[in-house]
Amino acid sequence: MAPVATAITPEPPGSIGSTISAEDALHYLEALGSWRDQRRAELDRLDEAALAAPEADTASSTGMTGDIMLSMALWKAVADRHDLLVATWDSGRVGPAERERLSTLIWGRLDATLDPQLARRPDVPSSSGALAVSLPEAMRLSDALAASLRARLSLDPSDADVANRLRQLRAQLERVRDLVANEPPDGRDRFSHTLSKLDERLTEMVEKAKRGADVGGLVGPLEADAARTERDLIVGSATRAETARDATRAHELRAELEARGAAIRDLAARCVASVNPAPKLAVPDVAALGSVPQAPADVDAYLARLATVSRALNLAHAAYATAMDERDELRGRLEAYAIKATRIRGGSSALGGNAGADDSNDDLDELFRRAQEVLRAEPSDMVRARALVAAHQAYLTARSTTTGMAREMTRGMT
């Protein structure tokens, strides 16, 4: 199997509560979109490789399946957040408030509901299944999982790219160093020792490579160990954030939900203006919960209510996005049918057209025109659009069958 291309995680701009520049936001959205597409393709290849791999160890196979499922869940969480960022960006029509919201969506916590089996895994940073990591943390966790899977499935890049892999390892160890510095004192020494060992192995490997030695076989195991260490640190940090149910976290989550709710309301408004009938789901406003309480017990209850709001936002997001996607899908189908109709007309002309065929073409053109007119309208009547596209497809299928029969008869006569 060919080497699996690795997605490059972009450097996130700003920080939560800050106002990022429009230029930084645009560059980050473009890079995030590329990461999303590349990582999905990478995960698909890894999934194929895992299915094709010999199952020598049932426990190992189960762990790999769980890692792939967790990777897919992380990807979905990032992809959903990308959609909300794009909705807030609104093709660059953003002011200071929207740019601050973009920053909050980037740095706020992801609340992706995971499979219950994944929620019980020790490497999922939550006992409830809510992913308590920010967008950049989720992407780095996805990077670490993907690197570990590539190493275990022997899908690392070719040895010819050893120099680049060593550079990536150095960058990864620097990220690990930053994470170790943020560890609490009781666990910092253990990770510092692990980091020192990884540093020594990398330094030794670089020196060997400079002397002309072949270090290709040593890179994979080091990448796997470095990825595992980075993943453990990210998960540990996220778990501590999850268990620290204090007012600060509640404030951050509330701000993130406010930004997400505003983005989904923008999406809902565009949906209502674009399609009819549109979903009629209310988009909850987190402001209705009031301010964050101070008593720890009250904060716990407040966080539970925020989780309820988050689930409602997820439902509204899915409903309005699906409605918009259906209109785009109908437009694409209609364009594809139009191309097919052109080819059929060409075949019919080659066989010798007649008045009946011209009438059929007129009918087909009229169906296309009406369907296109409905789909271009604001809002589009989705009931009529579905019916017209289906009628166009049925008429086109009948014409295709007639042309095929005429072609066969012509061949028989010759």
N, C-alpha and C positions, 0 to 999 in steps of 0.2 A: 504494500500500500504506500502511496506517495506521502511525503512528509506533510504534517498538518500545519497550515499557516497559523501564526499566533497573532491574536488581536492585540493592538497597542493601546493601553489605557491612557487617556488624555489627562493632563494635569488640570484639576478643577480650579476655576477662578474664585476669588473672593472668600468669604466665610459667612456663616449664618448670621443674618441680621445686617449684613453689609449690602451696599448697592454696587453691583458689578457694572462695568461699562458695556455698552451695546456691542462693541467690537469683540470683547472677550466672550460675551455670551454667544455671539454668532460662531466664533471659532470653536467654542466648546461644543455647541450643538452639532456642528458638522462632524467633529471628531467623535462625539458620542454616537452619532448615527452610524459612522463607519465601524466603531467598536461593536455596536449591536449586531450589525450584519455579519462581520467577520467572526465574532464569537459564536453566533448561531451556527454558521457553517462549520466552525471548528468542533462544536459540540455534536453536531450531526455525524461528523467523521469519527469522533471518539466513540459515539454510541455504536456505530457500525463496527468499529474495531473491537469493542467490548463484546458485542454479540458473536463476532467471528473468533474471538480468542478461546483457546482450549480451557475448559473449566477444571483446572487441576486441583483447585482448593475451593470448596463450597463457601467457606467463610470469607475468603478473599474475594470471590466472585460477588457475594452479597454486598460486601463493603464497596466494591467498585460500582455496582448498580446504584447503591445509595448515594455515592458521590456524584454520579451522573444525574440522578434525580434532583439532588440538591443544586447542582450546577444549572440545570434547566430552570429550577424555581428562581434562582438568583438572576438568571438571564431575563425571565419574564418580569421580575420586579424592576429591573433596570429598564427594560423595553417600555413598561407602563409609565415609568417616571419620565422617560424620553418623550412619550406622547404628550404628557402634561406640560413639559417644558416647551415643546413646540407650540402647543395651544396658547400658552402664556406669551411666548415670543411673538406670535401673530404676525409673521413676516416682517418683523422689525418695528412694528407699531407699538413701541413700549416707551413709557415714561419712567421716572424714578421709582414709582410704586411698583410697577411691573418688574423692573430690574431687581428690586429688592426681593420680590416674590420669587424670581428666578433663582436668586442666591439661596433662599430658604428651601426651595424644592431640591436644589443640589445637595445642600448640607443637612437637611432635615432627615429624620428617620424614615426608612422604608417600612411600610406595614404590609408586607406580602404574606398572605395566609398560605402556609405550606401544608403539604400532605401530613395527616396526623402521625404516620409512621416516621416521617422526617422530623417532626416536632419532638419525638422522643430520643432522637440521636444526640449523643453528647457533644457533637461538633456543630449543632444548630444553636445559635445564641439566644435561645428563649425556651421556656418551658411551656409556653402557650402557643407556639407556632408563629408568632409575629416576629418578623425579622428586624431586630433592633440594631440596624446598622444604617449609616448614611449611604448615599449613592456612590461616592468614591470608595468607601469601605466595602460595599457590596461588589464593586468591580474588582478591587484588589483581592477579595476573597475568591471571586470567580477565577481570577488569574492564578491564584495559588492552587485551587482545585484542578484547573485545566493543566497546569504544569505537572502536578502529581499524577494525573491520569495519563498524560503523554509519556511520562517516564515509566509507569507501570505497564503500559501497553506497547512500549518500545516504538513510539511514534515521534521521537525527537527529531529535529532537523538533522541534516547530513553533517558528517564530520568536517566537511569543507567549510562549514560556518562556525567552527569552534571559537574563533576570535570574537565573533558577535555574541555567541552564547556566554562567553566569559565576561563580556562587558555587561550583559543583562544580569548575570549572577552578581557582579559587583554592585549594580544598582539595586538589586533585590536585597542584598545584605545591608545596604545603607538604609533601606526602608525598615528592615528588621531592627537595625540599631536604634532608629527613632522610636519604634514600638517598644523595645526593651527599656528605653529611658522613661517611658510612661507607665511601666509596670510597678505595682506596689512593692515595697521593700521585701516582703516575705517570698516573693516569686522572682524578683529581679536577678538574684545571684544565679539561679538555675539557668535562666535564659541567657544571662551574660556568658556563662560557661559554654553553653551550646553555640552562641554566636562566635566566641573565640575559636572553638574547634572548626566551625565553618570557615572562618577567616583564614585559619592556618591551612586548611585544605585548599582553599582557593589560591592563596599566595603560593603554595607549593606547586599547584597545577600551572599557574602562570609562569613560574620560573622554569618548570620542565618544558613548557611550550616554547619559551624563549631559547632554550638549548636545543630545540628541534625535536623533542620527544613527542610521540603520539599520545595525546591525552584524551582522545575522543571517547574512550571507554570509561573515563573517570568523570566526565562532565554530567552524564545522566544521573548517576547516584547522588552527586552533590546537588543537582537541581531538585531532585525529589526531596532530599533532606531540608534544603533551604525553603522549598515550597511548603513542606509540612510545618516547619517552624513558624513561618510567616502566617500560615493559616491558624495555628494554635494561638498566636499572639492576637490576631484580629478577633478570633472567636472569644478569647479571654477578655479582651477589652470590651467587646460588645455585650458579653454576659454580665460584666460588672455594671455596665450602663443600664442593662435591663433590670438588675436586682436593686439598683439604687433608685428606688421609687421616691424621689424627692420633688420638691416644688420646682427646682431648676429644670428637671427633665420634663415635668408637666408643662412648664412654660414653652419649652422648645417644641414639644409634640403639638401643643395647641397652635403655635405659630405655623408649624408645618401643615397642619390640617386646615388652617385658615387659607394658606396659599394654595393647597390642593383643591379646597372647595371653590375658591375663586376661579381657578383654572377650569374646573369641571363645569362651573356655571357659564363660563365663556364658551366651552364646548357645547353645552346644552343650548345656549342661545343661538349658536351657529346651526345646530341641528334643527331647531324649531324653524329657523329661517330657511333651511335648505330642503327639508322633507316634510311631507304631510301624508298620513299621520305620523307625528313624532312621539317618542316615549314621553310619558307623563310622570316620571319619577321626580320627586322633590329632592333637591340637593341640600342636605342639611347644613345649617350655619353653626359652626362651633361656638360662635359668640353667644348663642342661646344658653350655653352651659354656665355662663357667668365667669367670673375671674377665678384663677387658681387658688384653692384654699391653702392655709398654712399648716394645719394639723396633719401629721403623718397619716392617720387613719382616713381623714377626709381626702387626702391626696390620692390614696389607693382607690377610693371609690370614684374620684374624679377621673383617674386614669382608665378605669373600667368603662366609664361613660365615653371617654375619648375613643376607646377601642370600638365601641358601638357606632360612633359617628364615622370612624374610619371604614368599617364594613359597609355602612350605607353609602359612603362615597365611592367605594369600589363597585357596588351594584349600579349606581348612577353612571359612573364612568363607562362601565361595560355596555350598558343599554344605549347610551347616546353614541358611543363610538361604533357600535354594531350597526345602528341605523344609518350613520354616515357611510360606513363601509359598504352597505347594501347598494346605495345609490351609485357609488364608484364602481361596484362590481357589475351592475346593470349597464352602465355606460361602456365598460370594457367589453362586455358580451355583445352589445349592439354594434360596436365598431368591428369586432371580429366577424360578426355575421355579415356586415356590409362588405368586408374584404372577400368573404366566401361567395357572396352574391355576385360580385364583379367577376370572379373566376368562372362561375356557372354561366354567366351571360356570354363570356368569351367562348366557352365550349358550345353553347347553344348557337352562337353566330357562325361558328365553324361548321356546324351541321346544317345550317340554313335556317334562318329565322322565319317566323310567320306572324300573322296578326295576333293570333292567340297568345303567342309568346310575348309580344309587345304589351298586350293587356296585362299579362301576369307581371311583367317588369314594372308596369305602372302601379299595379296594386302593391308590389313589394316596396317600391320607392315610397309610396304613400304611407305604408306601415312604418318604414324607417323614419320618414319625416316626422310623423306624429309622435313616435316613441322618443326621437331625439328632442323634439320640441318640449315634451313633458319633462324629460330628464334635465333639460337646460333651464326649465322654469324655476323660479324661487318663490315659494317652496315647490318641490317636485311632488306631484300626486303619485305616491308610490303604488297605490292600487292600480291606477291606470297604467303606470310605467311597467309594472310586472306583467299585466295583461297584454300590453302592446309588444313588449319584448318577446313574450311567449308566442304571440300570434305571428310575429315576424319570423321567429325560429321555426314554427310549424310550417308556415308558407314556404320558407326557404328549403326546408327538408323535403316538402312535396315537389318543389321545382327541381331539386337536386336529383330526386328519384326519377322524375320524368326525363330529365336530360340524360341520365345514365341509361335509361331504357332506349332512348332514341339513339344513343351512341352504339349500343349493342346491336340494334336493328340495322344501323348503317354498316357496321362491320359484317353482319350476316349477309347483306345484299352484295357486298364486294367480295 
